[in-house]
């Protein structure tokens, strides 16, 4: 996995050398499951819904460099049977430290404890009892980013492209694996309103004997369609490497997800 870090950093440096001035004051705040260094403008707000599982949330720009957010959801919300709600709401706070430019990237720090997939609170069958008490997972199937620091650089290459590299630590989901993690993401315009998305998380915080993941990491692909200035629709293919299939079986295979968002100003 060290090659992932080396290659990501080299690509980030190379792209930065060819970077141009930013095309928009503020870019998208996430690429699939990866936070970017962009924040919302002052008074800008977003309402979004994710499907599989169901998550509804909102974000607000308190200033041009500070974004707050809250989200809540659960599994089996749409369909038959009783919903399995997450144990609590999740929160986001992100502060942009530098805006970036032609040479230097934008940098942001933040906290996000909203994960993907069902929330697992069952007994961990791979971990021994501690002080005669059963160990539980207490985590989302795909862990939240937790505390993160991310670098973002936009550049001109047959349109607009952005590359993102981050370091994160999931402080609320560490009962099975306490490792520091990294991630990388790329978004590329095909037309001004249509983007191709990709992110990769090596899963260093989800690959020991007690965790749900293996050693393949998490690779996601997606598309973003800006239907209007305010409305985005995104479709994803998640966990393409099927990193959890060995321990979760069918539940650990790749799956499809949908993201809808409405964004405007007060």
Secondary structure as GFF3:
##gff-version 3
##sequence-region A 1 266
A	DSSP	alpha_helix	2	17	.	.	.	ID=ss1
A	DSSP	beta_strand	30	31	.	.	.	ID=ss2
A	DSSP	beta_strand	34	35	.	.	.	ID=ss3
A	DSSP	beta_strand	44	51	.	.	.	ID=ss4
A	DSSP	beta_strand	54	63	.	.	.	ID=ss5
A	DSSP	beta_strand	66	75	.	.	.	ID=ss6
A	DSSP	beta_strand	84	85	.	.	.	ID=ss7
A	DSSP	beta_strand	90	98	.	.	.	ID=ss8
A	DSSP	beta_strand	106	112	.	.	.	ID=ss9
A	DSSP	beta_strand	116	120	.	.	.	ID=ss10
A	DSSP	beta_strand	139	142	.	.	.	ID=ss11
A	DSSP	beta_strand	146	156	.	.	.	ID=ss12
A	DSSP	beta_strand	160	169	.	.	.	ID=ss13
A	DSSP	beta_strand	181	191	.	.	.	ID=ss14
A	DSSP	beta_strand	194	201	.	.	.	ID=ss15
A	DSSP	three_ten_helix	204	206	.	.	.	ID=ss16
A	DSSP	beta_strand	218	226	.	.	.	ID=ss17
A	DSSP	beta_strand	231	238	.	.	.	ID=ss18
A	DSSP	alpha_helix	245	248	.	.	.	ID=ss19
A	DSSP	three_ten_helix	249	252	.	.	.	ID=ss20
A	DSSP	beta_strand	255	265	.	.	.	ID=ss21
###
